Amino acid sequence: MKTIRIAYIGGGSKDWAHKYFADLLTQDLLCGQLALFDIDMPAARRNKRYFDKLVRDNPARVKSAWECSVTDTIEQALAGADFVVISILPYSLKNMKVDVHYPEKYGIWQSVGDTTGPGGYSRALRTIAYFRHFAAKIRECCPDAWVINYTNPLAMCVNTLYREFPAIKAFGCCHEVFGAQSLLAGVYGMYSSLSEAGKKNFLAADLEAVKSELKVDAKQFGSPRHFKTVGRNAVKVNVQGINHFTWFDKAEIDGLDLLPLYAAYIKMFRANNLGRLGPFVPGLVKRKRNEESVKYALFEQYGRVAAAGDRHLAEFVPAMFLADKHVLKDGFFLTPVNGRILYNALLKTRTKLLNLPLLKAKLKTSGEEGVRQMTALCGLGDMRTNINMPNRGQAPNLVMGTAVETNALISLDSAVPVNAGDMSEETAELVNIHAQNQKDFVDAYFEKDKSKLLAVFLNDPAVQRIGAENGKRLFEEMIRLNAACLEDFLLQ
């Protein structure tokens, strides 16, 4: 068992940290020290107590020994760290309310509001300064550590780390690709359970014949993940694009090309929904029945698998999916930030309750790959997975020097992106708009050039729709509403 030290920046996290604790404790290859640092010290202390209780309450399942501590300063957390995990909320959910909901005043609807669009760039203005500070402290305290970032806007966070400390060993991680793999595994499960005649009917998109052999109704047919016979890792994919706007141009299981199966399933999905999305169907039911429809629409148009959640994908092509609030029938929801505030309060209460002696804290692994990545970087088993790193040629026809998402081979002290090949001309054009914007926004921030930041903001497809004059007004108003969180040059 290898002994390491992990610094967790954002160690008071009410969600990601708890998942990470479970994954650490249930593996048997790594042990050592876990240092939690958070500007919300009470939250970090609650998490430390929760970590200790997980160990006490689950003696049969805990497989590794960890000394968990809370540090008063970031320097203490980083000192001697082998790994740095970053998972922070940039200021508060009240700020996120500005990101997501204030643009609605101008007719801009956002389904997430943390990566692109006015919400993503507003969030970036609060986040980049933090990440400059993190990178500088990592350079000072643990320059050889591997840094794994989960914070959004993920690509701009990664860009900032490398811009501030070019020699940093960092990458961004996101689980959105896993959902697309799981969906494809479900489609494969449906297909592989059929007879030879049924498989032919499937590829011919003969809905009624396929439903008859599977013995399913319309509701069951619309949920392919229920048919999974293999795990998502069995689906081998070639990942291309940028975070939250990722694509597969290849997907297979044991050499079987899944794209023709996916195309056939989408045709049947559309036919299956005829009559199920009528005007008298309640909106919530309609959206459930049309789940994954953004993915399907993008495949129908571009012939590639859009490999992120629908709510994220929609924001990169807002003219297609977010033209106005009333066309949101595509299986996803707008982010109600008040709901997030309530959920955050519930998570806080949950942590407090789980720290009570009478309640048992249960270990539940997350399915995330962060701990496995650490294991591979320690030389204890190579792995291949999707990560975000600056483009040094792994995405040949995407913008160079900005964070892109591809597969990578992770081994002893090494994370090497796999050459993903050229994206199709049409999808590369879509992606490069955002890839260039993300690079230019971070560059402009380092130059403290507010006019260049505005130019990127105005170039975002969601903002373009409201015109330059309204876009400039929105930019200044969002800065004013977040003024307490921003650097002085933005307030001039």
C-alpha positions in Angstrom: 0.0 0.0 0.0 1.5 3.4 -1.0 1.5 6.3 1.4 0.5 9.7 0.0 -0.6 13.1 1.1 -3.7 14.7 -0.4 -4.7 18.3 -0.1 -8.4 18.9 -0.6 -9.1 22.6 -1.5 -12.8 23.0 -0.8 -12.7 20.4 1.9 -16.0 21.7 3.3 -17.8 20.5 0.2 -21.2 19.0 1.1 -21.3 16.6 -1.9 -18.1 16.0 -3.8 -16.0 15.6 -0.6 -18.4 13.0 0.8 -18.2 10.9 -2.4 -14.4 11.2 -2.3 -14.2 10.1 1.3 -16.1 6.9 0.4 -13.9 6.1 -2.6 -10.7 6.6 -0.6 -11.8 4.5 2.3 -13.0 1.5 0.3 -9.9 1.0 -1.9 -6.8 -0.9 -0.6 -3.9 0.5 -2.6 -3.4 4.0 -1.1 -3.2 5.3 2.4 -1.8 8.3 4.2 -2.9 11.9 5.0 -5.9 13.9 3.9 -5.7 17.6 4.6 -9.0 19.6 4.3 -8.8 23.3 3.6 -11.8 25.6 3.1 -12.5 29.2 3.8 -15.7 27.9 5.4 -13.9 26.4 8.4 -17.0 25.1 10.2 -17.9 23.1 7.1 -14.4 21.6 6.8 -14.6 20.6 10.5 -18.0 19.0 10.0 -16.5 17.0 7.1 -13.6 15.9 9.2 -16.0 14.6 11.9 -18.0 12.9 9.2 -14.9 11.2 7.8 -13.9 9.9 11.2 -17.5 8.6 11.7 -17.4 6.8 8.4 -14.3 5.0 9.6 -15.9 4.1 13.0 -19.2 3.0 11.6 -17.9 0.8 8.8 -15.1 -1.3 10.1 -15.8 -4.2 7.8 -15.7 -2.0 4.6 -12.9 0.4 5.3 -9.8 -1.0 3.6 -7.2 1.8 4.0 -6.0 4.0 6.9 -6.1 7.8 6.6 -5.3 10.6 8.9 -7.8 13.3 8.2 -7.2 16.8 9.4 -8.4 20.4 8.9 -5.8 23.0 8.2 -6.0 26.7 9.1 -4.2 27.8 5.9 -3.8 26.7 2.3 -0.1 26.5 2.8 -0.4 24.0 5.6 -2.7 21.9 3.4 -0.4 22.0 0.4 2.9 21.4 2.3 4.3 18.1 1.0 1.2 17.2 -0.9 1.4 14.5 -3.6 -2.1 15.3 -4.9 -4.3 18.4 -4.8 -8.0 18.1 -5.3 -9.9 21.3 -6.0 -13.7 21.4 -5.6 -14.9 24.8 -4.6 -18.0 27.0 -4.9 -16.9 30.4 -6.2 -18.4 32.6 -3.5 -22.0 31.8 -2.8 -25.2 30.4 -4.4 -26.6 34.0 -4.2 -23.9 34.9 -6.7 -25.0 31.9 -8.8 -28.5 33.3 -8.7 -27.2 36.4 -10.5 -25.4 34.2 -13.0 -28.4 32.1 -13.9 -31.4 34.3 -13.5 -30.4 37.9 -14.1 -29.9 37.3 -17.9 -33.6 36.2 -18.0 -34.3 40.0 -17.9 -32.9 40.1 -21.4 -34.6 36.9 -22.6 -31.6 34.6 -22.1 -32.6 31.3 -20.5 -29.9 29.0 -19.1 -30.3 25.4 -18.1 -27.2 25.3 -15.9 -25.3 28.6 -16.1 -21.9 27.5 -14.8 -19.8 26.8 -18.0 -20.8 29.0 -20.9 -23.3 31.7 -21.7 -23.5 34.8 -19.5 -23.7 32.7 -16.4 -20.5 30.8 -17.2 -18.5 34.0 -17.9 -19.9 35.7 -14.8 -18.9 32.8 -12.7 -15.4 32.8 -14.4 -14.9 36.4 -13.3 -15.2 35.3 -9.7 -13.2 32.0 -10.1 -10.1 33.0 -12.1 -8.6 35.0 -9.3 -9.0 32.0 -6.9 -7.3 29.7 -9.4 -4.4 32.1 -9.9 -3.9 32.0 -6.2 -4.2 28.2 -6.0 -1.6 27.8 -8.8 0.8 30.2 -7.2 0.5 28.4 -3.9 1.0 25.0 -5.5 4.1 26.4 -7.2 5.4 27.6 -3.8 4.4 24.6 -1.6 4.2 21.4 -3.8 5.3 22.1 -7.4 5.5 18.4 -8.2 2.0 17.5 -7.0 -0.7 16.3 -9.4 -3.7 18.6 -9.4 -7.2 17.3 -10.1 -9.9 20.0 -10.6 -13.6 19.5 -10.5 -14.7 23.2 -10.3 -16.7 24.9 -13.1 -16.2 26.5 -15.4 -13.8 23.6 -15.7 -11.9 24.5 -18.9 -11.3 28.1 -17.9 -10.1 26.9 -14.4 -7.6 24.5 -16.1 -6.5 27.3 -18.5 -5.9 29.5 -15.5 -3.8 26.9 -13.6 -1.5 26.5 -16.6 -1.3 30.2 -17.4 -0.2 31.0 -13.8 2.1 28.0 -13.4 3.0 26.6 -16.8 4.9 23.6 -15.3 1.9 22.5 -13.2 0.8 18.9 -13.5 -3.0 19.4 -13.6 -6.1 18.2 -15.4 -9.8 18.6 -15.1 -12.2 15.8 -14.5 -15.9 15.5 -15.4 -18.4 12.6 -15.2 -20.7 13.8 -18.0 -19.1 11.4 -20.5 -20.0 8.5 -18.2 -23.7 9.2 -18.7 -23.4 8.9 -22.5 -21.5 5.7 -22.1 -24.2 4.3 -19.9 -26.9 5.3 -22.4 -25.0 3.5 -25.2 -24.7 0.5 -22.9 -28.4 0.5 -22.5 -29.0 0.6 -26.3 -26.6 -2.2 -26.7 -28.4 -4.2 -24.0 -31.7 -3.8 -25.9 -30.1 -4.9 -29.2 -28.1 -7.8 -27.8 -31.1 -9.3 -26.0 -32.9 -9.8 -29.3 -33.0 -12.7 -31.7 -31.1 -12.5 -35.0 -34.4 -11.5 -36.6 -35.0 -9.0 -33.8 -31.6 -7.4 -34.4 -32.4 -6.9 -38.0 -35.7 -5.3 -37.0 -33.8 -3.1 -34.6 -31.4 -1.8 -37.3 -34.4 -1.3 -39.6 -36.0 0.8 -36.8 -39.1 -1.4 -36.7 -40.4 -0.1 -33.4 -43.4 -2.4 -33.0 -41.5 -5.5 -33.9 -38.7 -4.6 -31.4 -41.2 -3.7 -28.6 -43.1 -6.9 -29.2 -40.0 -9.1 -28.9 -38.7 -7.2 -25.8 -42.2 -7.3 -24.3 -42.1 -3.7 -23.3 -44.5 -0.8 -23.4 -43.8 2.8 -24.6 -42.6 3.9 -21.2 -40.1 1.1 -20.8 -38.8 1.5 -24.3 -38.1 5.1 -23.7 -35.6 4.3 -20.9 -32.7 2.3 -22.5 -30.5 2.4 -19.4 -32.9 -0.2 -17.8 -31.7 -2.7 -20.4 -28.0 -2.5 -19.5 -26.2 -5.8 -19.5 -22.7 -4.4 -19.3 -21.2 -1.6 -17.3 -20.4 1.8 -18.9 -16.6 0.9 -19.0 -17.4 -1.8 -21.6 -18.3 1.0 -24.0 -15.0 2.1 -25.7 -15.3 5.6 -27.0 -13.1 8.2 -28.7 -13.7 11.5 -26.8 -13.5 14.8 -28.6 -14.4 18.4 -27.7 -14.4 20.6 -24.7 -15.8 20.1 -21.2 -19.6 19.8 -21.2 -19.6 20.0 -25.1 -17.9 16.6 -25.6 -18.6 14.2 -28.5 -17.9 10.6 -29.5 -17.1 9.9 -33.2 -16.5 6.2 -32.3 -18.2 3.9 -29.8 -18.0 0.1 -29.7 -18.4 -2.9 -27.4 -16.2 -5.9 -28.3 -15.7 -4.5 -31.8 -19.4 -3.9 -32.5 -19.9 -0.3 -33.8 -22.6 1.2 -31.6 -23.3 4.3 -33.8 -25.7 2.4 -36.2 -27.5 1.0 -33.2 -27.8 4.4 -31.6 -29.1 5.9 -34.9 -31.8 3.2 -35.1 -32.8 3.6 -31.5 -33.2 7.3 -31.9 -35.6 6.8 -34.9 -37.6 4.4 -32.8 -37.5 6.7 -29.8 -39.1 9.5 -31.9 -41.7 7.1 -33.3 -42.4 5.8 -29.7 -43.1 9.3 -28.5 -45.7 10.1 -31.2 -48.9 10.8 -29.2 -47.0 10.9 -25.9 -46.0 14.6 -26.1 -49.4 16.2 -27.0 -50.6 19.6 -25.8 -52.6 18.1 -22.9 -49.6 16.2 -21.5 -48.3 18.0 -18.3 -44.9 19.6 -18.9 -43.1 17.6 -16.3 -44.3 14.3 -17.8 -43.5 15.6 -21.3 -40.0 16.4 -20.4 -39.5 13.0 -18.7 -40.8 11.2 -21.8 -38.5 13.2 -24.0 -35.4 12.7 -21.8 -32.1 12.7 -23.8 -33.7 14.5 -26.7 -31.0 17.1 -26.9 -28.4 14.3 -27.4 -30.6 12.7 -30.0 -31.3 16.0 -31.9 -27.6 16.7 -32.1 -26.8 13.2 -33.4 -29.6 13.5 -36.0 -28.0 16.8 -37.2 -24.3 16.0 -36.9 -23.9 12.2 -37.0 -21.9 12.2 -33.8 -22.8 11.3 -30.2 -23.1 14.4 -28.1 -21.6 13.1 -24.8 -22.7 15.4 -22.0 -26.0 16.0 -20.1 -28.7 17.6 -22.1 -28.8 20.7 -19.8 -25.1 21.4 -20.5 -25.3 20.6 -24.2 -28.2 22.9 -24.8 -26.3 26.0 -23.6 -23.6 25.6 -26.3 -26.2 25.7 -29.1 -28.8 28.0 -27.5 -30.5 29.0 -30.7 -31.6 25.3 -31.1 -32.7 24.6 -27.5 -32.9 27.8 -25.4 -34.5 30.3 -27.7 -37.2 31.1 -25.1 -38.5 29.6 -21.9 -41.6 28.1 -23.5 -39.8 25.8 -26.0 -38.1 23.8 -23.2 -39.7 20.5 -23.9 -36.6 18.6 -24.6 -36.2 16.5 -21.5 -34.2 19.0 -19.4 -34.9 21.7 -16.9 -33.7 25.2 -16.2 -31.6 25.5 -13.0 -33.8 26.9 -10.2 -31.1 28.4 -8.0 -33.5 28.7 -5.1 -33.8 24.9 -5.3 -30.0 24.6 -5.1 -30.0 26.9 -2.1 -32.5 24.6 -0.4 -30.6 21.5 -1.4 -27.4 23.0 0.0 -29.1 23.6 3.3 -30.4 20.1 3.3 -26.9 18.7 2.7 -25.6 20.8 5.5 -28.3 19.5 7.9 -27.6 15.9 6.7 -23.9 16.2 7.6 -24.8 17.5 11.0 -27.3 14.7 11.6 -24.9 12.0 10.4 -22.4 13.2 12.9 -24.8 12.3 15.7 -23.9 9.2 17.7 -27.2 7.5 17.2 -27.1 7.6 13.4 -24.8 5.4 11.3 -22.8 6.9 8.4 -23.0 4.5 5.4 -20.2 4.1 2.9 -21.4 4.4 -0.6 -18.9 4.5 -3.5 -19.5 7.2 -6.1 -18.5 5.7 -9.5 -16.2 8.6 -10.0 -12.6 8.0 -11.1 -10.6 10.5 -9.1 -9.2 7.9 -6.7 -8.4 5.4 -9.5 -6.6 8.2 -11.3 -4.4 8.8 -8.2 -3.8 5.1 -8.0 -2.6 5.0 -11.6 -0.4 8.1 -11.1 1.2 6.2 -8.2 2.1 3.4 -10.6 -0.4 0.9 -9.2 -2.3 0.1 -12.4 -2.6 2.1 -15.6 -5.9 3.4 -16.8 -7.5 5.1 -19.8 -10.1 7.8 -19.2 -11.3 11.2 -20.3 -9.6 14.3 -18.9 -9.2 18.0 -19.7 -5.8 19.4 -20.5 -4.4 22.2 -22.7 -4.5 21.2 -26.4 -0.9 20.4 -27.4 -2.1 18.5 -30.5 -4.4 15.8 -29.1 -7.3 17.6 -30.7 -5.8 18.6 -34.0 -8.5 20.8 -35.4 -9.5 22.5 -32.2 -8.0 25.7 -30.8 -4.4 25.1 -29.6 -3.4 26.0 -26.0 -6.8 25.9 -24.4 -8.3 23.0 -22.4 -9.9 20.3 -24.5 -11.4 17.0 -23.4 -10.0 13.7 -24.8 -9.1 10.3 -23.5 -5.7 10.0 -21.8 -3.4 7.3 -20.7 -2.6 7.6 -17.0 0.3 5.7 -15.5 3.2 6.3 -13.1 3.6 10.1 -12.7 2.1 10.6 -16.2 -1.1 11.7 -17.8 -0.7 11.7 -21.6 -3.7 12.8 -23.8 -4.6 10.4 -26.6 -4.7 11.9 -30.1 -8.4 12.0 -30.7 -8.1 12.9 -34.4 -10.0 15.7 -36.2 -13.5 16.4 -35.3 -15.9 16.6 -38.2 -15.9 20.0 -39.8 -19.4 20.9 -38.6 -18.8 19.8 -35.0 -15.4 21.4 -34.8 -16.9 24.7 -36.0 -19.4 24.5 -33.2 -16.8 23.6 -30.5 -14.2 26.1 -31.6 -16.4 29.1 -31.0 -16.4 28.2 -27.3 -12.9 26.9 -27.2 -11.5 30.2 -28.5 -13.8 32.2 -26.2 -12.6 30.2 -23.2 -8.9 30.8 -24.1 -9.4 34.5 -24.9 -11.4 35.1 -21.7 -8.6 33.8 -19.5 -5.9 35.6 -21.5 -7.9 38.9 -21.2 -8.3 38.4 -17.4 -4.5 38.0 -17.0 -4.0 41.1 -19.0 -6.6 42.9 -16.8 -8.2 44.1 -20.1 -11.9 44.6 -19.4 -12.6 45.5 -23.0 -11.3 42.2 -24.2 -13.4 40.4 -21.6 -16.5 42.2 -22.9 -15.6 41.2 -26.4 -15.6 37.6 -25.5 -18.8 38.0 -23.6 -20.5 39.5 -26.6 -19.1 36.7 -28.8 -21.0 34.0 -26.8 -23.8 32.6 -28.9 -26.4 33.2 -26.2 -25.4 36.9 -25.8 -25.1 37.5 -29.5 -28.8 36.9 -29.8 -29.6 40.0 -27.8 -27.3 42.4 -29.7 -24.1 44.3 -28.7 -25.8 47.1 -26.9 -27.9 44.9 -24.6 -25.0 42.5 -24.2 -22.7 45.3 -22.9 -25.4 46.5 -20.6 -25.9 42.9 -19.2 -22.1 42.5 -18.7 -21.9 45.7 -16.7 -25.0 44.9 -14.7 -23.8 41.5 -13.7 -20.4 42.9 -12.7 -22.2 45.5 -10.5 -24.3 42.8 -8.9 -21.2 40.8 -8.1 -19.0 43.7 -7.3 -18.1 42.6 -3.7 -16.5 39.4 -5.2 -14.5 41.0 -8.1 -11.1 42.5 -8.6 -10.8 46.3 -8.8 -10.0 46.5 -12.5 -13.4 45.0 -13.3 -15.2 47.8 -11.4 -13.6 50.7 -13.3 
